[in-house]
Amino acid sequence: MAVLLWLLIPLFAAVGAAIWASWAARDRTSGDVAELAGYSRFREAMDKSHSGSDAL
């Protein structure tokens, strides 16, 4: 019985590696458009000249 328990360790490691590999290889391009648009808005806001007070 102890041998079977020792064989389960590599089995769990293989299953964990397969789950991690599928997560690491997922398609991440779906959010790029929104992130780039947000970054563009951020850059435009930072490039605007401040009007009004000289306070930081």
C-alpha positions in Angstrom: 0.0 0.0 0.0 2.9 2.4 0.8 4.2 1.9 -2.8 0.9 3.0 -4.2 1.0 6.2 -2.1 4.6 6.9 -3.4 3.3 6.4 -7.0 0.5 9.0 -6.4 3.1 11.8 -5.8 4.4 11.8 -9.4 0.8 11.4 -10.6 -0.3 14.5 -8.7 2.8 16.4 -9.9 2.0 15.5 -13.6 -1.6 16.6 -13.2 -0.5 19.8 -11.6 2.0 20.4 -14.4 -0.7 19.8 -17.0 -3.0 22.3 -15.3 -0.3 24.9 -15.0 0.8 24.4 -18.7 -2.8 24.8 -19.9 -3.1 28.0 -17.8 0.2 29.4 -19.0 -0.7 28.8 -22.7 -4.1 30.4 -22.5 -5.2 33.0 -25.0 -4.5 36.4 -23.5 -5.2 38.6 -26.5 -8.8 39.3 -25.7 -8.1 42.0 -23.1 -5.3 43.7 -25.1 -7.6 46.1 -26.9 -9.1 47.5 -23.8 -5.8 47.7 -22.0 -4.2 49.6 -24.9 -7.2 52.0 -25.1 -6.9 52.6 -21.4 -3.1 53.3 -21.7 -3.8 55.6 -24.6 -6.3 57.6 -22.5 -3.7 57.7 -19.6 -1.0 59.1 -21.9 -3.4 61.7 -23.3 -4.3 62.8 -19.7 -0.7 63.0 -18.7 0.3 65.0 -21.8 -2.4 67.7 -21.2 -1.2 70.9 -19.8 -2.5 71.8 -16.4 -4.8 74.8 -16.3 -5.6 76.7 -13.1 -3.5 76.5 -10.0 0.2 75.7 -9.7 -0.5 73.2 -7.0 0.9 69.7 -7.5 
